[in-house]
Amino acid sequence: MGDSNASASLGDRAVIPEAEAIDGFTAGLPSEDQQWTHAVDVSVLPAVGRVFNTLNEGIQHYTNYARIMGFDVRCSSVKRDRAGVIYSRYLVCSRQGVKGGGTTLHARVDGGEAKRERRRRLLNRVNCGARIGFIKKGSGKFVVTVFVEKHTHKLCSESSKLFLRINRRLDVAKQAFLGNCIKANIGASTGLRFCKEATGSYANVGATDVEFHNFKRDVQTYVDVADGEMIIATFKAKHEVCNEFFFDYHLDEENRLTRLFWADPLGRRTFTCYGDTISFDATYGTNRYSMVFVPFTGSTTTNDASLLGPDSSQRRMLIHTAGY
């Protein structure tokens, strides 16, 4: 590119002179909006006609290209044959399209429909046209049939690329750490702050609050139908280690846990000393199973509260099974 009055042809677009390039990106000026791209190695840059052995290989190549360029990718249209095998797939920039408010129809109890206004979110889509399309050939390989390189928005800086969705993930160590936090009833946001303090900065964590909350959600979904079995197995393991750990439970006719009582050795010893006066305050409907939680509390000689043992039940308490 030459002086400020020079121009180069790019289809029907006039390219902004080099002196007016923004943040090291080459900017083009179509009829309405500016467009941005970034110079990358030819081996990384996708091209129409390029063939990939599998669709996943092509997707991985474009994702790596997006990671270097500084934009996020999301899946767009997909087509399948009668056997359900994908033969066409499009990937687009995450800022493709226009998203705003509006209304949606929701079914009512009486069978009618009701309009509900959509939640207004932060607008981050600017109708970006960057995309790539893959078509399956007769040989089973996939060929790039469409590739649009230009973006209608600025691309991420080097310091911001760490927070792109394609770069955010929880490694095994952080998953184990967050799992321990969940066991200790520590929330995902607090776990993220702990990781930030341990690594030095949020940039070193490699994930954001969204990934931490999603992992906690996935863990809770995984144990959704097996939480009763898990707590019984945990109490059995505790009893094998220490015979003084006591627990008892009751199952209904559908083999579901309905009542559970446990007391650790410290609580049992405390009961022998401060069991003259016992108070308990039950909570109702505070969990998804609507089970009653009853902590048994004794009063020490200094009028301090001492936990003797909790009970979780639906109908009655198993005080007589505690062995006191």
Disulfide bonds with the S-S distance in Angstrom:
none
